[in-house]
């Protein structure tokens, strides 16, 4: 019995039987590696069952393998994850499926179109038959719906709309709204380009590149970026609301950019169905809207607006109803009459034969104070008989009114008879459609395609070849007599490649960007190696330049892109693979230009207003900071006017134009680009610092080595100079004579002062001036010239971050009155002069009654008359006030204009909508900078926590809170910037009180 177990108590069977021991041991059921196998089999870990007979091999416990491993079963190419219990949430699968994220509405395949795409690509080679236009206008005035009308004319997608049911059937197509937020909010956020082949009245095809722009005033940066690509503007105005904020801004920008303007008076059916105006009154309403546009044009360029007027008889005004998909000009309506009465025939209601119609002469009589006398069948300047009325009312408005009333009120049988007289034949099923759909079908048959609109574009918008001269003169920084410039003027396909990129669109997965640009010269082809020149590129400083290869070239169609082998000059192109180094705009040029010419860029875009709405962001999980920074870089590319920066306190700041703008930016940051949760601070605003008086004393600063001394005086700039500098009316890079002449003629500077303007600050278009007021008899001019650049740098540094709360200085002139310099150059280097120049600026600034400036929004409200009082009430609570209120002609609506400080505008729109039960539409746009009431350095003011500051303490309150937020010292000390002996003498003389 004892022989069956060894000394450790393990069962070994009967002694003397080796076979039994081997077969009954643990190794019998184990999988072991074959020692006899070759190296390759051993590497593959092939298993074999040891049952061929007795073996005396000693198998250790850890070498035994009772079951095959996962790699033995599934093979070496399969990754096997062993998940421990409770290591992962139950809601998450161990292996998550790969999800392809899509953030935009995309066509699955190229949709069918009514034109040949080969024809589209062929037309790209003929610049004379191309038109590049932008559709601009106010929110909900029908720009996207107008694009839908053109899309429905060119794309065969009606069956897709017919398949919708219920509420979805009532929804608009909104083909150019592709962003998810756009679909949810019901307004355009991004500009959307489309290239369409449209026919004019003579059935000739033209290639029309159209870009649909947002109408909300917060997104006018998209409008500014779009206008750089085009040769003409289509202004869409709602006939009821008339000219609104975005409309005004767009008109001003287009006129100042010297872009031809055409007008589309939209939503004509509102006159009939909503306002129910008689045709005679409707004419005056239309005339009033057109004159509103002309008034804005005249106010933009006083005395020169006559040439730029829009008027139906000129052919640059169209009338449209985009919901019913019709559009006409008076010329195209006259053509409809000519087609209806093609030759000598009997006029309706008369026995006399009617001559063939002269369309142009007839059209000229269809607008203005020209009356039609039905008995004599003649036109006259004044009504000559009973029943005479304006020709526009008689020939155009009355037929449209009758068409609407018959279609909406008659039974199917009666309507069939009425439409038969107009040669309109409908299917039996179409008579059974609902009123809206039936009205649309009848209107489409009656008006036909929008050939009048295409004729208007061809006549009043120049082709890319004709518009190239304006583009170069306005925006090209290089010489206009070079070979490259000549090639751009001619839209030469054989010239060197030059593409002006103004807009970046994210790819469907939001991981990369496509660049929308205008090919100004040459042909953009995939695989071409190019130089990408950024906004900071100059011939002297080539740092902002990258060499890249164009990966793809597409024709942009908003919901889909048409791949093409190349895009010739005069067209828009969507480029892939060159977006890495582009932030806002760029100029893409060939690797080598003819005759080894230098490459020049197109100027950066000048926007309508500034980004003043500020929030700070940080990741909830600190380890995700790099992810958030990458998201911020992408946000910077996606929105033209967004600014991101890091404060000295470490805060990551986003600057935008308004609440809705910031809401969309933060949505994209959270969902599209960073895909993470972030913490956001309460919104604040940017401030500026300025002075009210001249410095009380001449303030000097000594260099650290005590061998140089700079003396300055600060004073306010004359009114209008800051605005002129920012508008680019004067450029410091131009010669001294040119700059001097500008200040002499416009602001009455004397010759010496105007020729000694050294710099604008903080940059070349900054609203501050550095002026040299030293006398050659007192200061050695040659020595002073040697430190000129370093003094400029100190001035630029000072004006970028002012002493009150490190906000930019504005509207201030710094005059250098005296400079004492060491004779040896080593003692007056940049390290000595730059910080000293900055201190001299700061001390003179603080001695000149410094004040804080805040941005102010222009507030425009449109709503019924009974909502006016609510606006007065809500504005007065937020330091705002009303400037004017006036009724909108021919409607029950009122237009109210006012001003409200940006820092008090947060939540204003929501507050107003609550007060008025949502009856008003509100637009807030940056208007100007204004001085905050109160002295920011008045230490006698006591601020109590959680209590609003009184009016005279507002500036002090803002300064202290801003300094606290930025992590700066609690108060501003003048002694920090003044020289100690100067500070002591001022204290003793009583100029400074003891606490300063």
Secondary structure, DSSP 8 states (H G I E B T S, - for coil): -GGGB-TTS-B--STT-HHHHHHHSGGGG-EE--TTS-HHHHHTT--EE--SS-------GGG-B-S--HHHHH-TTS------TTSS-TTS-SS--------B---SS---BSS-HHHHHHHTT-GGGEEEEEEEESTTSSHHHHHHHHHHHHB--HHHHHT--THHHHS---TT--BHHHHHHTS--S-EEEEEEEE-TTS-EEEEEEEE---SGGGHHHHHHHHTT-SEEEEEEETTT-S-HHHHHHHHHHHHTT-EEEEEEE-THHHHHTS---HHHHHHHHHHHHHHHHHHHHHHSTT--STT---GGGT-EEEEETTTTEEE-HHHHHHHHHHHT-SSEE-TT-SSEE----HHHHHHTSSSS-EEETTTTEEESS--STT-EEHHIIIIIHHHHHHHHHHHHS-HHHHHHHHHHTT----HHHHTS-HHHHHHHHHHHHH-S-HHHHHHHHHHS--HHHHHHHHHHHHB-S-TTSHHHHHHHTT-TTS--EEEEEEEEE-TTSSSEEEEEEEEESEEETT-EEEEE-TT--SS---SEEEEE--EEEEEBSS-EEE-SEEETTSEEEEES--TT-SS-EEEEESS-GGG-----B-----SS---EEEEEEESSGGGHHHHHHHHHHHHHHSTT-EEEE-TTS-EEEEESSHHHHHHHHHIIIIIIS-S-EEE---EE-EEEEESS--SS-EEEE-TTSS-EEEEEEEE--TTHHHHHHTTSS-TTS-HHHHHHHHHHHH---HHHHHTEEEEESSTT-SEEEEE---TTTS-HHHHHHTHHHHHHHHHHHHHS-TTTS--B-SEEEEEEEEE--SSGGGGSHHHHHHHHHHHHHHHHHTS-EEEEEEEEEEEEEEEGGGHHHHHHHHHHTT-EEEEEEE-TTSSEEEEEEEEEGGG-TTHHHHHHHHTTT--EEEEEEEEEEE-SS-TT-TT----TTS---GGGHHHHHHHHHHHHHT--SS--GGGTS-HHHHHHHHHHTSS-TT-
